[in-house]
Amino acid sequence: MAGSKPQTLVLASASPRRILLLQQAGIEPDRILPTDIDESPLRAEHPRSLAKRLAKEKAEQALATLKAEADTPPAYVLAADTVVAVGRRILPKAEIIDDAVYCLQLLSGRSHRVYSGICLATPSGKLRQKLVETRVRFRRLPREDIDRYVASGEWRGKAGAYAVQGLAGSFVVKLIGSYTSVVGLPLYETVALLAGEGFDTRAGWPAQGVS
């Protein structure tokens, strides 16, 4: 838009899912800046507290990296973290087969919660946070289904060892809340957070000329 101020969005994540979700909303990150933090829960930490804390730490680390760079203009920094839990039990981001089997057996035939923490650092240095909670129920998973899913490899690096946008979508009996949050980034809340801090979330929307 003519006369509008330039805006820069830095995504503090290399997750392809989060990038695609932002693009789905017509938002293209100007820079991808992955962070490297210890994601281990603190002693007796609640899953919702973990999601909020990790999102905040990611945003702060990315912000510190930008500030250490010379001639880097102020930017919006967006970070997120997703935690899957059964009760207070936090499920790992599965990297090995044993973790994946453990998670899927635990989720089989029962409900669990997905907590997504998002944190936005504004160009002025303010931090804004939001937590989104979604309830998901899986059907009962026979061992053959678990073994076949594990063989697919879709679970690697995923909280709770599943990707709802893939094969595991067929495991879901009911989902109450934000589907995009379970994928990796709650779009409604993220866009609202950006817009509320002055980011033009429609700047990248395509427009056809009026004849």
N, C-alpha and C positions, 0 to 999 in steps of 0.2 A: 504494500500500500504506500502511495506517495506520501512523503513527509513523516512516515512512521520511524521510530527509533530502531536501530538495529538491535536484535536480540540474539543471544547465544545460549544454546542449551547443551550442557555436558551431562552425559549419562554415565554414572559411576558403576557401570556393569558391562560385561562383555556378553551377557546372556542373549543369544539370538532370539529367544522368545520375547524378551522385553523390548528389543529393538523392533521386532515385527509388530508388536502390539501398539507401540507409539506410532509407527508408520501407518497402521490401520486407522488411527485417529487423525492422520494427516500431519503428524509431527515428526520431523526428521532431526535427530540429534546432530549437532554440529561436530561433536567430538565424543568418542567412546574412551572412557578413562577407567579401566578396571581397577579395583582395589584389592588389597591383600591383607585381610584382618583375620584374627583368630575367631572363628564362629562357634567355639565351644560354649555351651550354656554355663552360667554361673551356678554355684551350689543353690539348689532349691528354686532356681529362676523359673517363673511362669512362662509358658510358651509365648503369650502375648507380649510380655516384657522383653523377651529375647528378640522377637521380630522388630520391635521398636528400637531397641538398643543397637542392633546390628545395622539397621537402616541409617541411624544417626551416625554411627561410627564410620560407615562407608562414605556418607556425605562429607563428614569432617575431614577424612583422609584425602578425598579427592579435592576438597577445597584447599587444604594445606599444600597439596601438590601444585595446584594452579597458582597459589600465592607465591610459591617459591620460584616460579618461572618468570623470566624477565618479559616485560611488555605484554603481559596477558591481560586483556580487558576483563572487567567484571562479567560474570556469567551466571546463569541459573544452573545449579548442580542438582541433579535428581538421582536419588539412590533408593533402593528397595531391597527387602529381604522377605522370604517366604518360609514359614515354619509350619510343619504338619505335626499334629499332636492327637493322641488318644488320651483323653483326660488331661492330666498334667505331664504325661509321658511324651517327651519330644522325640520324634523319629529322625534318624540321620538322613543326610543327603548321601544316598547310597553310592558307594564306589566299588564295592566288592559284592560278589554273588550272595554270600552269606547275609549281608545286610539287606539286600533286596528281598530275599526269601523271608527273612524275619519280618520286615515291614509288611509285605503282602499277606503273610499269614495273620499278622496282628489286625490288619484292616479288613480282612475277609468277613463278610456278613455283619459288619457293624458300622456305626457312625464315627466320624472323626471331624476335627476342625482344622481349617487352614487359616493361618494368620498371616496377613501381609502388612508389613510396616513400610511406609513410604516417608521419605524425608526430602524436603526441598530447601536448598540454600539459595537465597535470593542474591542478586547483584549487590545489594546493600549490606549483605552479611547476616540477614535474619535466617533463622531455621524454623521451618514449618513442618509439622509431622501429622500423620494420619495412620490409624490402624483399622484394617478391614478384616472382619471375621466371617468365614463362610463354613457352613455345615455340609458335609458330604457323607452319603451312605453308600457303601459298596455291597454288591450281592455276594453271596457265598462263593468263594473261589476254590474249586477243586484243585488238588495238587497238580494235575496236568495243566490247568490254565496258568498256574503260577510258574511252572517250569517252562512252558511255551513263552510266556511273557518275559521271563528272565533271559531266555535265549534270544529274544529280539534285541536286547541291549538298550531299549528305550529308557530304561530306568536309571541309567548311569548319570550321576550328578544331580538327580532330582530329589527334592525333599519328599520323604515318604516313599521313595522308589517308584514313582509313577508319573506319567505325563498324561493329563486328562485330555489333551488335544489329540492324542494318538490312540493306540490300541486300547489303552486303559479307559477310554471314554465309555467302552461297553461294560465296564465294571460298575458304573455309577447308577444306582437305583434312584437317588434323589439328591438334589443340590439346592441348598437354600442360601442365597447370598450372591456373591459376585463370581461368575464363571471366569472372567478374565483374571481375577485375583488368583484363582487356582492354577491358571496357566502360568502366571508369574508377575502380573502387574495389574492392579485394579484400575481399569481405564477411567471409569466415571470419576472416581475420587482423585486420580492423578491429574486429569484434565481440569477438574474443578480447583485443585490446589494451585496449579500453574496459572489459571485464569484469575484466581483470586489475588495473586501477587503481581498481576500486570503483564503476564506473558500472553502474547496474542496466539492463542491455540488454533486459530483459523487461518493464520498467515500462509500456511502451506497447502491449503485446500485448493484443488483445481477449480478453474473458473472458465466457463465458455463465454465467448463474446456474444453480445446481444445484437442480433441482426436487425 
